[in-house]
Amino acid sequence: MAAPDYSVLELCKNRAGYEAVPRLRLKLKLADVERDLQDAGFEPLANAGIVLVVRWEDVELSVFESGKLLFKTREMDKARVAMAAFKGAMGWA
C-alpha cells in the first residue's frame, strides 16, 4: 500500500493529546498493524477490534480501523516522534 497522506497533527478537542486523520479513507487490518508495530518495538496494550492501543516510549497511541491516530501526550514533539516511528513501522516513511 502506498503511504497515506495524513492531516497535520492537531490538538484534540479535549486537549489530552494530538490526532492525525488520513485525508483519504483507510480500512486498516488492526491484527496486521499490531504485528508490524510490535516487530518495530511498539508495546501492544489492547486490541479491541476497532481500535488498537500501543505504546511508543512514553506515548500511548490509539490506531483506529479508519486510519485515525490519537497520540496521548501534551507534547507536540513527542507526538511527532511517535508519528514518525509509526510511519516507519508501517513502511510508510
Backbone as ProteinMPNN parsed JSONL, in Angstrom:
{"seq_chain_A": "MAAPDYSVLELCKNRAGYEAVPRLRLKLKLADVERDLQDAGFEPLANAGIVLVVRWEDVELSVFESGKLLFKTREMDKARVAMAAFKGAMGWA", "coords_chain_A": {"N_chain_A": [[0.853, -1.179, 0.0], [0.531, 2.222, -0.801], [1.969, 5.027, 0.888], [-0.255, 6.618, 3.029], [-1.624, 9.94, 3.009], [-1.565, 12.164, 5.65], [-3.411, 14.402, 7.77], [-2.142, 17.384, 9.34], [-0.692, 17.043, 12.572], [-2.928, 17.693, 15.122], [-4.092, 19.355, 18.053], [-6.213, 17.559, 20.171], [-9.786, 17.816, 20.687], [-10.382, 17.616, 23.441], [-7.986, 18.252, 24.461], [-6.184, 16.361, 25.416], [-4.299, 15.148, 23.954], [-2.808, 14.559, 20.69], [-4.081, 14.368, 17.364], [-4.139, 12.665, 14.223], [-5.456, 12.509, 11.036], [-6.235, 10.485, 8.268], [-6.197, 11.727, 4.944], [-7.565, 10.468, 2.901], [-10.007, 7.887, 3.056], [-9.248, 5.031, 4.979], [-8.938, 1.468, 5.506], [-7.842, -0.222, 7.81], [-6.283, -3.296, 8.719], [-6.273, -4.292, 11.789], [-5.029, -6.382, 13.191], [-2.858, -7.031, 11.569], [-1.554, -4.56, 11.607], [-0.926, -4.427, 14.329], [0.93, -6.529, 14.557], [3.005, -5.587, 12.844], [3.718, -3.211, 14.177], [4.51, -4.191, 16.676], [6.715, -5.729, 15.914], [8.389, -3.644, 15.304], [9.013, -2.567, 17.72], [7.038, -1.328, 19.226], [4.891, -1.386, 22.063], [2.249, -3.52, 22.539], [-0.909, -2.768, 23.936], [-3.705, -3.068, 23.976], [-6.183, -4.617, 21.909], [-9.053, -3.988, 20.535], [-10.412, -4.699, 18.309], [-11.731, -2.69, 16.76], [-10.181, -0.637, 17.474], [-6.753, -0.217, 18.138], [-4.436, -0.181, 20.71], [-1.309, 0.989, 21.525], [2.051, 1.409, 22.844], [4.624, 3.762, 22.438], [7.677, 4.492, 23.495], [7.048, 6.889, 25.864], [4.548, 7.517, 24.964], [1.186, 6.918, 24.427], [-0.562, 5.358, 21.88], [-3.42, 5.327, 19.93], [-4.777, 3.458, 17.384], [-7.041, 3.541, 14.864], [-9.412, 1.608, 12.895], [-10.141, 3.134, 10.719], [-7.876, 4.504, 10.176], [-7.359, 6.759, 11.591], [-5.328, 8.381, 13.991], [-4.467, 8.65, 17.38], [-2.601, 10.335, 19.646], [-1.59, 10.115, 22.868], [-0.377, 12.491, 24.5], [0.814, 15.576, 25.753], [2.748, 16.919, 24.551], [3.902, 18.218, 21.63], [6.285, 17.576, 20.229], [6.878, 14.969, 21.103], [4.662, 13.625, 20.08], [5.137, 13.951, 17.354], [7.512, 12.46, 17.04], [6.56, 9.898, 17.711], [4.693, 9.601, 15.649], [6.375, 9.549, 13.409], [7.774, 7.192, 14.005], [5.655, 5.372, 13.889], [4.889, 5.578, 11.153], [7.253, 4.648, 9.991], [7.326, 2.0, 10.966], [5.124, 0.993, 9.678], [6.0, 0.979, 7.128], [5.692, 3.254, 5.69], [7.342, 5.397, 5.617]], "CA_chain_A": [[0.0, 0.0, 0.0], [1.262, 3.489, -0.806], [1.854, 5.775, 2.153], [-1.378, 7.557, 3.037], [-1.356, 11.32, 3.389], [-2.269, 12.492, 6.892], [-3.528, 15.797, 8.187], [-1.149, 17.822, 10.308], [-1.063, 16.716, 13.949], [-3.697, 18.762, 15.752], [-4.502, 19.115, 19.424], [-7.577, 17.02, 20.249], [-10.797, 18.694, 21.281], [-10.287, 17.593, 24.904], [-6.608, 18.671, 24.762], [-5.45, 15.29, 26.086], [-3.327, 14.593, 23.033], [-2.818, 15.013, 19.311], [-4.657, 13.397, 16.437], [-3.839, 12.774, 12.8], [-6.526, 11.847, 10.296], [-5.855, 10.317, 6.866], [-7.0, 12.554, 4.027], [-8.45, 9.525, 2.211], [-10.479, 6.84, 3.969], [-8.486, 3.78, 5.034], [-9.56, 0.34, 6.208], [-6.682, -0.955, 8.31], [-6.454, -4.585, 9.392], [-5.548, -3.998, 13.021], [-4.168, -7.513, 13.582], [-1.619, -6.861, 10.807], [-0.914, -3.363, 12.142], [-0.367, -4.791, 15.636], [2.129, -7.341, 14.308], [4.056, -4.721, 12.3], [4.161, -2.286, 15.218], [5.229, -4.955, 17.698], [8.014, -6.061, 15.323], [9.188, -2.415, 15.276], [9.333, -2.148, 19.075], [5.893, -0.776, 19.951], [4.341, -2.302, 23.068], [0.794, -3.617, 22.436], [-1.631, -2.651, 25.202], [-5.06, -3.616, 23.799], [-6.742, -4.638, 20.558], [-10.497, -4.182, 20.693], [-11.01, -4.996, 17.013], [-11.942, -1.441, 16.019], [-9.094, 0.259, 17.88], [-5.554, -0.857, 18.663], [-3.71, 0.741, 21.579], [0.082, 0.588, 21.692], [2.887, 2.436, 23.468], [5.94, 4.036, 21.873], [8.349, 5.221, 24.562], [6.031, 7.221, 26.868], [3.346, 7.994, 24.265], [0.18, 5.908, 24.112], [-1.097, 5.609, 20.54], [-4.608, 4.576, 19.524], [-4.876, 3.345, 15.93], [-8.397, 3.132, 14.52], [-9.561, 0.962, 11.592], [-10.26, 4.196, 9.714], [-6.57, 5.106, 9.988], [-7.181, 7.874, 12.523], [-4.328, 8.138, 15.02], [-4.598, 9.51, 18.548], [-1.381, 10.268, 20.446], [-1.851, 10.651, 24.205], [0.718, 13.283, 25.055], [0.562, 17.016, 25.604], [3.949, 17.483, 23.942], [3.88, 18.068, 20.171], [7.499, 16.907, 19.76], [6.73, 13.531, 21.364], [3.673, 13.132, 19.115], [5.811, 13.896, 16.04], [8.435, 11.319, 17.057], [5.736, 8.686, 17.67], [4.112, 9.539, 14.303], [7.447, 9.105, 12.518], [8.025, 5.781, 14.314], [4.504, 4.633, 13.364], [5.006, 5.519, 9.686], [8.365, 3.756, 9.679], [6.916, 0.625, 11.262], [4.139, 0.593, 8.662], [6.625, 1.026, 5.806], [5.171, 4.46, 5.027], [8.289, 6.506, 5.802]], "C_chain_A": [[0.897, 1.24, 0.0], [1.023, 4.214, 0.517], [0.685, 6.742, 2.08], [-0.934, 8.942, 3.492], [-2.2, 11.643, 4.611], [-2.365, 13.993, 7.079], [-2.392, 16.111, 9.146], [-1.623, 17.4, 11.695], [-1.759, 17.924, 14.572], [-4.052, 18.367, 17.173], [-5.948, 18.629, 19.428], [-8.513, 18.021, 20.919], [-10.688, 18.761, 22.802], [-8.881, 17.943, 25.4], [-5.783, 17.608, 25.496], [-4.373, 14.685, 25.183], [-3.478, 15.19, 21.655], [-3.419, 13.935, 18.432], [-4.197, 13.708, 15.023], [-4.89, 11.942, 12.08], [-6.079, 11.685, 8.846], [-6.779, 11.144, 5.967], [-7.953, 11.71, 3.197], [-8.794, 8.404, 3.176], [-9.627, 5.582, 3.835], [-9.34, 2.708, 5.686], [-8.405, -0.548, 6.644], [-7.098, -2.28, 8.925], [-5.611, -4.509, 10.654], [-4.674, -5.15, 13.509], [-2.83, -7.41, 12.861], [-0.837, -5.658, 11.322], [-0.235, -3.688, 13.471], [0.932, -5.58, 15.467], [3.279, -6.459, 13.824], [4.614, -3.777, 13.368], [4.963, -3.007, 16.292], [6.618, -5.333, 17.189], [8.956, -4.865, 15.342], [9.474, -1.863, 16.676], [8.219, -1.446, 19.827], [5.391, -1.832, 20.933], [2.818, -2.354, 22.92], [0.155, -3.548, 23.816], [-3.023, -3.27, 25.103], [-5.43, -3.6, 22.328], [-8.21, -5.002, 20.689], [-11.185, -4.46, 19.359], [-11.234, -3.753, 16.166], [-10.896, -0.405, 16.371], [-7.976, -0.578, 18.496], [-4.822, 0.184, 19.499], [-2.317, 0.162, 21.818], [0.831, 1.715, 22.395], [4.191, 2.526, 22.703], [6.631, 4.974, 22.86], [7.301, 5.6, 25.609], [4.772, 7.818, 26.243], [2.434, 6.806, 23.991], [-0.472, 6.304, 22.791], [-2.303, 4.71, 20.304], [-4.69, 4.634, 18.004], [-6.267, 2.797, 15.624], [-8.417, 2.483, 13.141], [-9.567, 1.981, 10.458], [-8.92, 4.85, 9.394], [-6.325, 6.302, 10.888], [-6.205, 7.453, 13.61], [-4.525, 9.138, 16.144], [-3.383, 9.275, 19.441], [-1.654, 10.909, 21.79], [-0.577, 11.23, 24.783], [0.344, 14.74, 24.862], [1.731, 17.709, 24.919], [3.984, 17.171, 22.446], [5.101, 17.306, 19.666], [7.416, 15.396, 19.966], [5.728, 12.906, 20.395], [4.313, 12.995, 17.734], [6.754, 12.694, 15.956], [7.653, 10.012, 16.957], [5.099, 8.513, 16.292], [5.157, 9.036, 13.307], [7.752, 7.62, 12.735], [6.908, 4.907, 13.761], [4.623, 4.476, 11.844], [6.137, 4.593, 9.27], [8.0, 2.3, 9.871], [5.946, 0.096, 10.214], [4.741, 0.556, 7.252], [6.16, 2.228, 5.003], [6.135, 5.623, 5.097], [8.837, 6.989, 4.475]], "O_chain_A": [[1.897, 1.293, 0.716], [-0.003, 4.026, 1.169], [0.626, 7.587, 1.187], [0.014, 9.084, 4.264], [-3.411, 11.421, 4.611], [-1.516, 14.753, 6.612], [-1.76, 15.209, 9.694], [-2.824, 17.398, 11.966], [-1.234, 19.038, 14.547], [-4.284, 17.193, 17.465], [-6.807, 19.215, 18.769], [-8.082, 18.939, 21.617], [-10.875, 19.824, 23.393], [-8.617, 17.932, 26.603], [-4.782, 17.938, 26.131], [-3.624, 13.807, 25.611], [-4.176, 16.186, 21.462], [-3.289, 12.743, 18.71], [-3.907, 14.853, 14.677], [-5.177, 10.809, 12.469], [-5.591, 12.643, 8.246], [-7.982, 11.239, 6.208], [-9.03, 12.175, 2.825], [-7.976, 8.017, 4.011], [-9.326, 5.13, 2.73], [-10.341, 3.005, 6.338], [-8.033, -1.497, 5.953], [-8.139, -2.374, 9.574], [-4.388, -4.643, 10.603], [-3.67, -4.911, 14.18], [-1.783, -7.668, 13.455], [0.385, -5.715, 11.461], [0.899, -3.272, 13.711], [1.916, -5.321, 16.161], [4.397, -6.564, 14.328], [5.824, -3.569, 13.455], [5.979, -2.495, 16.764], [7.592, -5.268, 17.939], [10.174, -5.032, 15.391], [10.104, -0.814, 16.811], [8.427, -1.007, 20.959], [5.463, -3.029, 20.658], [2.15, -1.346, 23.149], [0.621, -4.193, 24.755], [-3.476, -3.926, 26.041], [-5.048, -2.694, 21.589], [-8.566, -6.157, 20.921], [-12.414, -4.457, 19.286], [-10.951, -3.767, 14.968], [-10.733, 0.589, 15.662], [-8.218, -1.51, 19.264], [-4.612, 1.308, 19.046], [-2.161, -0.981, 22.248], [0.322, 2.828, 22.529], [4.796, 1.51, 22.359], [6.211, 6.117, 23.036], [6.705, 4.702, 26.203], [4.022, 8.534, 26.905], [2.854, 5.812, 23.398], [-0.884, 7.45, 22.612], [-2.224, 3.491, 20.458], [-4.676, 5.712, 17.41], [-6.623, 1.71, 16.077], [-7.553, 2.762, 12.309], [-9.057, 1.715, 9.369], [-8.821, 5.649, 8.463], [-5.206, 6.811, 10.948], [-6.242, 6.321, 14.092], [-4.726, 10.328, 15.9], [-3.161, 8.167, 19.93], [-1.92, 12.108, 21.863], [0.193, 10.549, 25.46], [-0.36, 15.091, 23.915], [1.719, 18.924, 24.726], [4.083, 16.011, 22.045], [4.976, 16.473, 18.768], [7.838, 14.628, 19.101], [5.927, 11.78, 19.941], [4.055, 12.023, 17.025], [6.797, 11.996, 14.943], [8.036, 9.116, 16.204], [4.978, 7.386, 15.813], [4.856, 8.196, 12.46], [7.963, 6.878, 11.776], [7.167, 3.829, 13.225], [4.475, 3.374, 11.316], [6.001, 3.837, 8.308], [8.326, 1.458, 9.035], [5.943, -1.094, 9.899], [4.075, 0.152, 6.299], [6.226, 2.221, 3.774], [5.793, 6.731, 4.681], [9.647, 7.916, 4.443]]}, "name": "protein", "num_of_chains": 1, "seq": "MAAPDYSVLELCKNRAGYEAVPRLRLKLKLADVERDLQDAGFEPLANAGIVLVVRWEDVELSVFESGKLLFKTREMDKARVAMAAFKGAMGWA"}
